[in-house]
């Protein structure tokens, strides 16, 4: 059995995430306390009570990282370890913590600033993101490229989530034009996403630049477990992780490609760690033969332990 831990990204958050597991494992309060001390606000209150801030990028990112890292520690206690780790966008930071590249404290500080940089990079209404369902990858890429050329405004794929779901992002009017042309070319279903900015597009260049400067002060350790890069869909190379994280902010997330790489390495079991079950649903679209487990509450934790250890 070859296992990959997969960490949830932004959008999976909800009020109350982590509370059930904390009730069963009070020792995890140290993660929430550490995050609170570093950030200067109550992480438990944010995750369990605050229905407004939990959806604001600068708060969402450290909140998801906190609960995901806490959940991971319970798998270790149960003797379940990963052969590979990967995370969707923000989730890549939880993967880096699991691999020992970043300390939990450093990662919490970084993603708080990352969220702030991303939230401020593009004024509200300037950009948008739309999920395109069941449309050929190359057709989407070609239409986005043509719209960008015709309008002189950026639109491009931002997330290659599965072969059946690709998210495009960019300037709002360019995205709208791409959506119109995709419909003309046979796209049946497209869904506008409720996000605060066109993440993983060139419009985030300023956020990428700011993150670059901030990461100069962060210590990166050697990987103890291979971490798959969102940007390359290949394992990170020690010594170049900082550069890839800077690129990640404004480059498309190659999630489907990352999963295909893991499968090619022999991964036959994945565990989605963090709030929600987005990555589990993606797995069903990418490869139905892979065993999928989740950890987001006590019930899914115990089901995972029993499923893997009997």
C-alpha positions in Angstrom: 0.0 0.0 0.0 1.4 3.4 -1.0 -0.4 6.3 0.6 -0.6 10.0 -0.2 -2.0 12.6 2.1 -4.0 15.3 0.3 -4.7 18.6 1.9 -7.8 20.8 1.4 -7.6 24.2 -0.2 -9.4 27.5 0.3 -13.2 27.1 -0.3 -13.5 24.1 1.9 -13.9 26.1 5.1 -17.0 26.2 7.2 -18.0 27.5 10.6 -17.4 24.7 13.2 -14.6 23.0 11.3 -12.3 21.1 13.6 -14.6 21.4 16.6 -15.8 17.8 16.7 -12.3 16.4 16.6 -11.1 18.8 19.2 -13.9 17.7 21.5 -12.6 14.1 21.2 -8.9 15.0 21.2 -8.4 18.0 23.5 -4.6 17.7 23.2 -5.0 19.4 19.7 -5.8 22.6 21.4 -2.0 23.3 21.3 -2.3 23.9 17.5 -5.1 26.5 18.0 -3.2 28.1 20.8 0.0 28.4 18.8 -1.9 29.9 15.9 -3.7 32.4 18.2 -0.4 33.5 19.7 1.3 34.0 16.4 -1.6 35.8 14.7 -3.0 37.8 17.6 -6.6 36.6 17.4 -8.5 33.6 18.8 -8.2 30.7 16.3 -10.9 28.6 18.0 -13.4 31.5 17.9 -12.5 32.0 14.2 -13.0 28.4 13.3 -16.0 27.6 15.5 -18.0 30.8 15.8 -17.2 33.5 13.2 -19.3 33.1 10.1 -18.0 36.3 8.5 -14.2 36.3 8.9 -13.9 32.5 8.2 -14.6 33.4 4.5 -12.2 36.2 4.3 -9.0 35.1 2.6 -6.5 36.4 5.1 -8.3 34.5 7.9 -9.4 31.5 5.9 -5.9 30.4 5.0 -4.4 30.1 8.5 -7.7 28.6 9.8 -7.7 25.7 7.3 -3.9 25.2 7.8 -4.5 24.9 11.6 -7.2 22.3 11.4 -5.5 20.3 8.6 -2.2 20.1 10.5 -4.0 19.1 13.7 -5.8 16.4 11.9 -2.5 15.1 10.4 -1.1 14.6 13.9 -3.8 12.2 14.7 -2.9 10.0 11.8 0.7 9.9 13.0 -0.5 8.9 16.4 -2.4 6.0 14.8 0.7 4.9 13.0 -0.5 6.0 9.5 2.2 7.8 7.5 2.4 9.2 4.0 4.7 8.2 1.2 3.8 11.4 -0.6 2.0 14.6 0.2 0.2 17.2 -1.9 -2.2 20.0 -1.2 -4.6 22.1 -3.4 -3.3 25.7 -3.5 -3.3 26.7 0.2 -3.2 23.0 1.0 0.4 22.8 -0.3 1.5 24.6 2.8 0.0 21.9 5.0 1.8 19.4 2.9 5.1 21.2 3.4 4.5 21.2 7.2 3.8 17.4 7.1 7.1 16.9 5.1 9.1 19.0 7.6 9.9 21.7 5.1 8.2 24.4 7.1 7.5 24.5 10.8 3.8 24.9 11.8 4.6 28.3 13.3 6.3 29.5 10.1 3.6 28.2 7.8 0.8 29.9 9.9 2.6 33.2 9.7 3.3 32.9 5.9 -0.2 31.9 4.9 -1.7 34.8 7.0 0.4 37.2 4.9 -0.2 35.2 1.7 -3.9 35.6 2.2 -3.6 39.3 2.9 -1.5 39.8 -0.3 -3.9 37.8 -2.4 -7.0 39.6 -1.1 -5.5 43.0 -1.8 -4.0 42.2 -5.2 -7.1 42.7 -7.3 -9.9 45.2 -6.5 -13.4 43.6 -6.1 -15.2 43.2 -9.4 -12.1 43.4 -11.6 -11.6 39.7 -12.0 -13.7 36.5 -11.7 -13.4 32.7 -12.0 -15.6 30.2 -13.7 -15.6 26.4 -13.5 -16.0 24.8 -16.9 -17.4 21.2 -16.8 -16.8 18.4 -19.2 -14.9 20.4 -21.9 -11.8 19.3 -23.6 -8.7 20.9 -22.0 -7.1 22.1 -25.2 -10.3 23.7 -26.4 -10.5 25.7 -23.2 -6.8 26.7 -23.4 -7.2 27.7 -27.1 -10.3 29.8 -26.5 -8.8 31.6 -23.5 -5.7 32.3 -25.5 -7.7 33.7 -28.5 -9.8 35.9 -26.2 -6.7 37.3 -24.5 -5.3 38.1 -27.9 -8.5 39.6 -29.3 -9.3 41.7 -26.2 -5.8 42.4 -24.9 -7.0 41.2 -21.5 -5.9 38.2 -19.6 -8.0 35.0 -19.2 -6.6 31.5 -18.8 -7.1 28.2 -17.0 -6.4 28.7 -13.3 -7.1 25.2 -11.9 -6.9 21.9 -13.7 -9.0 20.1 -11.0 -10.1 17.0 -12.9 -10.4 16.0 -16.6 -14.1 17.1 -16.2 -13.5 20.4 -14.3 -11.2 23.2 -15.3 -11.5 26.6 -13.8 -10.7 29.7 -15.8 -9.9 33.1 -14.4 -8.8 36.6 -15.3 -10.4 40.0 -16.1 -14.1 39.8 -15.6 -15.1 40.9 -19.2 -12.5 38.6 -20.7 -13.8 35.6 -18.7 -17.3 36.5 -19.8 -16.2 36.5 -23.4 -14.4 33.2 -23.0 -17.6 31.7 -21.4 -19.6 32.9 -24.4 -17.2 31.3 -26.9 -17.0 28.1 -24.8 -20.8 27.8 -24.9 -20.7 28.3 -28.7 -18.2 25.4 -28.9 -20.3 23.0 -26.9 -19.8 23.7 -23.2 -23.0 22.7 -21.4 -22.3 23.7 -17.8 -20.2 26.6 -16.4 -20.4 27.8 -12.9 -19.1 31.2 -11.6 -17.2 30.8 -8.4 -17.8 32.8 -5.3 -14.2 33.8 -4.7 -12.7 37.1 -3.6 -10.2 37.3 -6.6 -9.0 35.6 -9.7 -6.5 33.4 -7.9 -3.7 31.5 -9.8 -3.7 34.0 -12.7 -1.4 36.7 -13.8 -3.6 39.3 -12.1 -2.0 38.1 -8.8 1.4 39.3 -9.9 1.6 41.9 -7.1 0.7 39.3 -4.5 3.4 37.0 -5.9 6.0 39.8 -5.7 5.1 40.6 -2.1 5.2 36.9 -1.1 8.6 36.6 -2.7 10.0 39.3 -0.4 8.3 37.9 2.6 9.6 34.3 2.0 13.2 35.6 2.1 13.0 35.5 5.9 11.5 32.0 6.1 13.6 28.9 6.8 13.0 26.0 4.4 14.2 22.6 5.5 14.9 19.5 3.4 11.8 17.4 2.5 11.3 14.3 4.7 8.5 13.2 2.4 8.2 14.1 -1.3 5.8 17.1 -1.7 4.1 17.5 -5.1 4.2 21.0 -6.5 1.0 22.5 -7.7 2.9 24.4 -10.4 4.9 21.5 -11.9 2.8 18.5 -10.9 6.2 16.9 -9.9 8.0 16.6 -6.6 9.5 19.8 -5.3 13.3 20.1 -5.5 15.0 21.2 -2.2 16.5 24.6 -2.7 13.8 25.7 -5.2 10.6 25.4 -3.0 10.5 29.1 -2.2 10.6 30.0 -5.9 7.8 27.5 -6.7 5.6 28.9 -3.9 6.0 32.4 -5.4 5.1 31.1 -8.8 2.1 29.1 -7.4 0.2 32.3 -6.5 -0.1 33.4 -10.2 0.3 30.1 -12.0 -2.4 27.4 -12.7 -2.9 24.6 -10.1 -2.2 21.3 -11.9 -4.1 19.2 -9.5 -5.3 16.5 -11.9 -1.8 16.2 -13.3 -0.4 15.9 -9.7 -2.8 13.0 -9.0 -1.8 11.3 -12.2 1.8 11.6 -11.2 1.1 10.0 -7.8 -0.7 7.1 -9.4 2.2 6.6 -11.7 4.4 6.3 -8.6 2.3 3.5 -7.3 0.0 5.4 -5.0 -3.1 3.3 -4.5 -4.6 5.0 -1.4 -5.2 8.7 -0.6 -6.4 10.4 2.5 -8.0 13.8 2.2 -7.2 15.9 5.3 -9.0 19.0 6.2 -12.5 20.4 6.0 -14.9 19.2 3.3 -14.7 16.4 0.7 -13.8 18.4 -2.4 -10.6 16.4 -3.1 -12.4 13.1 -2.6 -15.0 14.1 -5.2 -12.1 15.1 -7.5 -10.6 11.7 -7.1 -13.7 10.0 -8.3 -13.4 12.0 -11.6 -9.7 11.3 -12.0 -9.4 7.6 -11.1 -12.1 5.5 -9.4 -9.7 2.7 -8.7 -7.8 4.6 -6.0 -9.0 4.0 -2.4 -10.1 7.3 -0.8 -10.4 8.1 2.9 -11.0 11.4 4.7 -10.3 13.0 8.0 -12.4 16.0 9.0 -14.2 14.8 12.2 -14.0 12.0 14.6 -16.3 9.7 12.5 -14.1 10.0 9.4 -10.9 9.7 11.4 -12.0 6.4 13.0 -13.3 5.1 9.6 -9.9 5.9 8.1 -8.0 4.2 10.9 -10.2 1.1 10.7 -10.1 1.0 6.9 -6.3 1.2 6.8 -5.4 -0.8 9.9 -8.4 -3.0 10.5 
